[in-house]
Amino acid sequence: MTGHGVGRHRHEAPAVPSSDSPRARGTLTEGLVLAVEPLLAAEPARVVEAPDGWTLRTHNHVLSVHHEHTIVITRGRPIVLTAA
């Protein structure tokens, strides 16, 4: 599960890992728009795709949630577009 850049297409670079990823490289620049998409689970779990090709769930059916925030990188504090 990763977040991604937001622009003219549904999923753009850069990839935004939802966990610590030593291979993740890149610079957040002013004006960059990102979708941050963590999946939180009540217990350790792997994500699996359902036969419909769209639905995601945990392999062990533990309580979990997938959430997304869209964020604009600025010189100061980021702007969370999806904040209530």
Secondary structure, DSSP 4 states (H G I P E B T S, - for coil): -EEEE-SSSSSEEEEEESS--TT------TT-EEEE--EEESS---EEE-TTSS-EEETT---EEE--EEEE--SSSPEETT--
